[in-house]
Structure formats: structure tokens, C-alpha cells
């Protein structure tokens, strides 16, 4: 079979990228790698197509040639293709070098027994050294780019086989003084030097560090690579960590102590790399400093003065990567490299830049993180202990105080720093104005005040609780701060009980020093408000978390008063969860009577069964056994009471279990009729019959009034779709998403609930026609409505594209029930009622072939963008 065409390869590569595993498992998958290698040599394919093939081999080499023999054969074919290229410049040479290297590494074929490896290594070293490799490797100008690519390939081989290129140190060092690409050679030399210094050198003539550093390209009897050395050294090397070693144990091997001659050559080599580092990109400079710093950190008796000349340049850098490298050097070498003046200058620079108002949030967070993790020369605390830098005095830190106007992540980072400053502050400073504690109290009060706004954004509440957790974690040992925080949180709950889920999460996360007093205060806040309340569901949810301790009598009194108002299933379940929490902590006086009342009076049968079960358990088990029986796991140890053992399965059967949705619910096309507004739905059973189905609908926010539940006695698979009618009560004419929960009974008698996919109520679903008008009064009616919209409302004009169907077909399909005056095919006057009390009027006049100008008026400003989106969408249907 001949080579594929460009179109055939494009289709084949597209199918492969869509699903590589599925393509390889199909009929064409087995031949993809072989065809790719074969067609790379075809003269019928353009160079652009071959570039696409090589790009695929770079991205998916592990899938195309997954085992070592296949990878060996593929790499050999790629090297043969490279040798056959004509002498003219070509973009394929660099890709072929990269592809051959990648295939050998990813396929596990790299090694001394691999013929392709033995061909690739001398080729890469020759190209990296700048030697003339012949006409098959292009012109002289192209070989400069090949030299950079060869260095990248050698670096990849050195990372996979550490120590492989230790014998090339001298040759690579000599390349720095020659004309050629500096960055790839510098990074390769630094990597090989790092790996060479990471483990002790092997004894023997010529294998010492000095011999490796001075060995040239033409050293007799030496080989620039050594597989045995790579295997031996690879066993000692640890993965490159993000931080540098500080001891022999962290380094993974004994620290090296080079001889004076070796130290002299090493210092010269490192200085040579650093002297040319300013020519590298910032990211490459950072990588170079990391490699050299890691290597020198593992040498005994080697002061890091070689880095000192670079600090003059690096301390004033605006590049984040280089600044991070400076901090890493400071963490590694401390006062051996950085004087006290250097430390003060660096900290002052970080502090001032972090305050810049035009700084993007990610950059600002980086500077704040550097301040929080600032490596001091002489830290006072123990290693790993969080503390603010000693030199960060009041003058420097004042500009870093958090404000409610900051970005949330920046605010939290600044708050973290403020907490560390509060932890270090003296006790007599706590009450002073503009002290860290004063700033902290003001910030928490502001956050709590914003979170307490009724109907405020959820993000403000989340930020307040994130800040509260941060303060509780950092300042748990300061009673004054904790007391103030607890008092503020209690006021927040009093103002906005709907934040109960946030309080529950906070109680789960904070340490016991804050959890217990906060739990007691919140319990008092809840039980101090008995009786009917709009926030009763939130009170019960929080009380299920905090109901324990000495206030159980008051808690039961609260529950007795609340039970009268728990008329729906959700409130009854929340009430029973509080009872269950009381049972786990031993119950209390009056709990038995409350459970008996609930077992008789609850409207829901499931709730009555739960109350009856809890009463039986409370009457027959001791406090310790109650805690075990009602614990979170049913896999509890065997209990002495046979009643509990027999009723564990019974309790499981009584629980309302969450299951995947057994039904499918969809919205039918709406038929425009007069008020009230009704949403037409269809419901179908999927696999098993569903009994006593109750569908509950909820709309987030205040857009719609409460929605009634819909009940269906029985629903069986295969039966025609069951039509449902859901009355809607919009408080504003806006689209919404209905969250749906199904409560039902299975054929086995279990009560289950499931969350269904949300239903979308579109803007057009809210359209209602005006009442039928007397004949002949339509135009007058429309003009009266049109004039009444202004000046209270708004008028706009837009262009409505028609598409191929034309204006008459578009109106007939989407707007027919709302047409008041029609003069087809060019003019229509349309009036739409929008509940609760708005209207939308449209004039479609002077229609053209591709669209129609539309004049629209409405008495509600908020309707205008929704109407525009609706009209623009008509042509797409």
C-alpha cells in the first residue's frame, strides 16, 4: 500500500486525537506507528504534513511504541530518516532528533545494549559541540539551531540516566567560551555538574572531579558517556526536591569534601556559568541557580561566595522567577551569603512592592507568600514554626494591613500576616489604636457586618468564615482574640441564621479551644428563640450540630415549642436529627415525652416511625450503647441488647435513602393561555415502577414564590408520559432554574429520595397573552398600551434576523398567540403579558428579505436585555 494523502492523514490524525485508546484498539490502530514511520520518507507528502506526523509521535510516543523492542525499531527508523534528508534547510531535523530521544526514553529502550542509543548519543554530542556533521545536517546556519536542540535532548537523557554525561563535563565547559547558543549549553552543563556532585565520585585515576572538569573533547582513552556510571549513580540520586538539603540525611548521601585542586576547578566552572547567566532568560536563570545552589549545598567547606557578585544584580530584579531564586539561595546559605543589610533590603523591597495598588492579584499573592515564608538569617523560633519576620516592624507592616476592599485571596494572605504579627505583639499593645490587634478586630467586624446583610452575595459570607478559620488557627492561644471572635460570630448568626451551614463547617474545622465555647454560644442563640420562625429550618440544622452539654433541658423545651410548627417533611426530618443528636449524648429529661408526642402527631409516616424507633432505643439502652447504636457507622461492635442487633436492619429500612433518579422529567413546549402561569412537564419512569411519587421544586433566591409539590400515585415504565402542570408565581419576569427533588417508594417498600437534573424556565415560558379583545378595537388597545409604557418604562430598537423562513413563518411559529394586529407578510403588532405585572410590546414593520427592524417598549427596565436575547435567538430555531 502506497503512502496516504495529506487529507487521509489529516482525517486519521483527527480520529486518533479524539480518542487515542479507542483508535489504537480499532482496526487501523495497529498500523498507525508503522505507517507514520514509513510515510516520513515519502516524497509525496509535504513537509507540513510530516511535521504533523512528528508532532504526534512526540505527544503520544508511549502509546504508539509502548514496549522496548518497538521503541528501539522506531528510533532506528527515525535516525535513518534523519540521515536521508537532503542538505537544504528543513524543519524536520530538529523534530526528528526530539522524536528519536523521546521514543527511546518513553519506551524504556535507552541503554547500553540499544543500537539506536549508541547511534544517538555520539550524534547529539557532535551536534552539541558544534562539530561539522556533514551535508546531511543542513547548512552552517541551521546547525546552530540543531546545537540547541541537541543540548535539550542530552539534558533529557541526563535526567533519565543521571551521571550518563559526567565524562562530558570538560567538553561542555569548553563550549561556553565558543560562539554558539549559550542558554542550552549552560543549562546542560549545570545539570551534569549537579548530578556529578550529588553522589561521591568513584575512586580511580581520571574519575575525580578535577579530571572530569578539565577533560577536553579529544581526551585519549576517555568516553564522554558511561552507562555503568549512570546505573551506579542513579541508585544514589533522590528525585529533585523543591527545597535544598540541609544535612547528610536529607541529601541522601555523605557530604562531599573536595580536594583544594577540585575546589579550585569547581569554583572556576561555577563562576563561568554565573558570569554568562545574565544572557539567559529569567526562567533559565532561575533553573541554573537552583541546580548550582543544590549542588554546592552538598559540599563540605565550600562557602557560597561565588554567588555574591550575582546578588548585586538579582536583589533589584523585577522578575518573579529570579526573586524566588534569590529567596531560595537565602534559605539555603543564610548569613553565609546574605548580610544583615542584604536581608533588610530584600524584606523592605518585598514589603513595598506588595503594597503597589496596580499589582495583579496573583503577583501580589506571590510577594505576600514570600514575606510569610521569608527565610531569616537568625530566626528565633524552632524550625517549621510560623512567625512574622523580625525585621517587619510597625512602619513596614502598616501598609500590609488587610482591608475589606482587597481581593478575597489577597485579603486572606494579608490577614495571615496580621495574625502572625498579633501573635508576636506584646500584651500592653493589645488595646492601643492602630496596633495589630486593633486592625484585626476592625477587619473581623467589617467582614461580619458585610456577611450579615440579608440577601448579600454568598462570596461575602464565605470570605468571612475563611477569615474566621484563619484567625482561629493562628491565634488559638490568645483568649482575648478568641472571645471577641466568638462574640462576633454569635452576632452574625443572630442577624442571618441562613448561614447555619457555614457555622457547621466551621465547627468541624476549628480546634477544640474554640469549638467548645463557640458551640455553647450558638446553642444559646438558637434556644433563646422558641416558637414559629422563618429561620426554624436553619435553627434545627445548627442545633443538630451543637445540641449537647448542660443546656439539654432548654434544648428540649425549644424542640417542644418548635414541633408544633414542623408541618412539612423537611422540618420534621430536621427536628428528628436534633433528637438523634441528643440521644447520642445521652438524652435528657423530657426527651422521652417529646419522642412519644412526635410518634403520635407527626403527619408523615416516615417521621412517626423514626420517632418511635428513637423512643424504643432510648427506653432500652444505656447512654454508652445509645452512642454506639446511633453512630455514623452501622458496622458497630455486637451489643448486649438483642433488640438493637435485631433492629439495625429495621433502622436501615426506615432511613430515607438517596438513590439515582428513577424517573425522567422534562419541560414540554408551552401553550399560551391566560393566567395563572403554568409550566407543562412530562415525567416517565425509567426501569422500575415508582409509587407515591412526590416532586418538590425549589428556585434559588427570591425570583419566584414557593412552588407546590406534585403528587403521582403510581408511575410504571413503558406507560405514556404522565403530563404535569406546575403553577409558577414569578416575583420578577426573569428566567430561572428549578431544582427538583423526588421522594418516592420502591416496590420493595423502601422510601427513597433523588435529585433530578434542574429544569430551565426560559424567558419565553413566562409569556401570557392579553384577554380576547372586541373586534375592531385591537389597534386602539395596542396604541394605548404602547403610549402608557413611557416615561416610566423604556423603548429600544434592534434588528431581528429572519433566516430562510421569513417573517410570517417566524411569527406563526413563536409569537402567534400574542399578535394583536397583523398585516402579513410585513407588519405585526405584538403584546405580551409578563407576570406579575409587566408587559412587552413589539412592532415588527417593513420586513426585508434578511431581517426586520423591531421597535419594542416595556414598562420594566429589567425586561429589555431578556427581550433582546429572545429576539436574537428566534432566527436560530
Secondary structure, DSSP 8 states (H G I E B T S, - for coil): -----HHHHHHHHHHHHH-HHHHHHSTTTTTHHHHHHHHTT-SSS-HHHHHHHHHHHHHSHHHHS-SHHHHHHHHHHHHHHHHTS-SS--THHHHHHHHHHHHHHHTT--STT-HHHHHHHHHHHHHHTT----GGG--HHHHHHHHHHHHHHHHHHHHHSTTTTGGGHHHHHHHTTSSS-HHHHHHHHHHHHHHHHTS----STT-SHHHHHH--TT-TT--S--HHHHHHHHTT-----SS---SHHHHTS--B---HHHHHHHHHHHHHHHHTGGGS-HHHHHHHHHHHHHHHHTBTT--GGGGHHHHHHHTT---HHHHHHHHHHHHHHGGGT--HHHHHHHHHHHHHHHT-TT--HHHHHHHHHHHHT---SS-SS-TT-----TT--HHHHGGG---TTS-HHHHHHHHHHHHHHHHHS-GGGTTSTTSHHHHHHHHHHHHHHHHTSTT--HHHHHHHHHHHHHHHHHSTT-HHHHHHHHHHHHHHHHH-GGGHHHHHHHHHHS-HHHHHHHHHHHHHHHHTS-S--TTHHHHHHHHHHH--GGGHHHHHHHHHHHHTT--SHHHHHHHHHHHHHHHHTT--TTHHHHHHHHHHH-SSHHHHHHHHHHHHHHHHS-HHHHHHHTSS-S-----S-HHHHHHHHHHHHHS-EE----EEEEE------SSS-EEEEEEEE-SS-EEEEEEEEEESTTSB-----EEEEEE-TTS--EEEEEE--BSSS--EEEEEEEEEE-TTS-EEEEEEEEEEE-GGGGEE------TT-HHHHHHHHHHHTTTTSEEEEEEEE-GGGHHHHHHHHHTGGGEEEEETTTEEEEEEEETTTEEEEEEEES--SSEEEEEEEES-TTHHHHHHHHHHHHTT-
